[in-house]
């Protein structure tokens, strides 16, 4: 492969106390948490909306996590006032939501919190000095711009900032690097009368359930009456790979039309396609190599950690990386995610929050859901604020101080733990 060396003087757009890159659940929570600590926060989002896959990819259902707490609890209470939340933080909720309303809600929320949100700005690289991140170079409608900060938080979902800064990372399952497949979730609306089916050229005629991409029916109709959320497409590939994700955008759209046609022939004769999001949903790409790596054993043994920053009991949920039917689903009783999973080895001044934390392929299949990403983001935002206040690297943030600060932002950790470790 031919290579070029590209050099360019880049103007500094501005400096913040905290720079958050990525406006998904982790990025939103990180920005809010840091702003509430009195920090000047800038959030860069590569698309035109906040919410990550929840809005961009129409993954518009919050999976149950068993600890509805902190900013996630607040968002559910405000954005979904009809949704009851558990009083004791021990119950799970699985609310479906309107992605368009959540998008607007998040815009208003971050504006009220004083976060400077910049859309259509994506990470192109970093400037580091002796392993310390000094600036993020971003591509924008104005060209390349530099953003400086005391502390940086990578919430890109792909570990993009960390990798550009030199962090090691892994992708997919250990045996062959295959990641969970991508899915294009879409909506159908009950029109009250039979619809005229239209299967576009190049699509598929599915005759029975076994022929469907996931080999199963998976849809919800629990938000607005007559609004069906469909999760039934599946495309093999790594969403961080340009060739794979480009193919997935085309193939998942073919499958979406084809699945809708199947449903219209099998019980949903009155339902019309009402919304197909602008991009395919990505479950798994890169995991940074952190100071600790969350493992399958941690999850199945309900392990607890002294540096806990998030908790979940969401199941192991591995969609077949081969792209074929089948999903590895295993019950999980509940476990901690340690702070060290958000600290990339060999990189200073940077935290990673969201699904690209340090975790194995199996472990990330459980911790990847939106509610957990909100929790991780909130912890990262507070830790970054403490590091900025004290002029220390994030790995030197004390756990007593971090846990106290989390409690002041209404984070509650469950204590019923069969095993606790601190190594």
HELIX and SHEET records of a PDB file:
HELIX    1   1 UNK A   25  UNK A   35  1                                  11    
HELIX    2   2 UNK A   53  UNK A   56  1                                   4    
HELIX    3   3 UNK A   70  UNK A   79  1                                  10    
HELIX    4   4 UNK A   99  UNK A  112  1                                  14    
HELIX    5   5 UNK A  160  UNK A  164  1                                   5    
HELIX    6   6 UNK A  209  UNK A  211  5                                   3    
HELIX    7   7 UNK A  242  UNK A  265  1                                  24    
HELIX    8   8 UNK A  296  UNK A  300  1                                   5    
HELIX    9   9 UNK A  339  UNK A  342  5                                   4    
HELIX   10  10 UNK A  361  UNK A  367  1                                   7    
HELIX   11  11 UNK A  370  UNK A  390  1                                  21    
HELIX   12  12 UNK A  394  UNK A  396  5                                   3    
HELIX   13  13 UNK A  399  UNK A  408  1                                  10    
SHEET    1   A 6 UNK A 116  UNK A 119  0                                        
SHEET    2   A 6 UNK A  41  UNK A  45  1                                        
SHEET    3   A 6 UNK A  12  UNK A  21  1                                        
SHEET    4   A 6 UNK A 143  UNK A 154  1                                        
SHEET    5   A 6 UNK A 132  UNK A 140 -1                                        
SHEET    6   A 6 UNK A 122  UNK A 129 -1                                        
SHEET    1   B 5 UNK A 116  UNK A 119  0                                        
SHEET    2   B 5 UNK A  41  UNK A  45  1                                        
SHEET    3   B 5 UNK A  12  UNK A  21  1                                        
SHEET    4   B 5 UNK A 143  UNK A 154  1                                        
SHEET    5   B 5 UNK A 350  UNK A 352  1                                        
SHEET    1   C 2 UNK A 169  UNK A 171  0                                        
SHEET    2   C 2 UNK A 286  UNK A 288 -1                                        
SHEET    1   D 4 UNK A 219  UNK A 220  0                                        
SHEET    2   D 4 UNK A 227  UNK A 230 -1                                        
SHEET    3   D 4 UNK A 186  UNK A 190 -1                                        
SHEET    4   D 4 UNK A 271  UNK A 276 -1                                        
SHEET    1   E 2 UNK A 303  UNK A 305  0                                        
SHEET    2   E 2 UNK A 419  UNK A 421  1                                        
SHEET    1   F 2 UNK A 308  UNK A 312  0                                        
SHEET    2   F 2 UNK A 335  UNK A 338 -1                                        
SHEET    1   G 2 UNK A 316  UNK A 319  0                                        
SHEET    2   G 2 UNK A 327  UNK A 330 -1                                        
END                                                                             
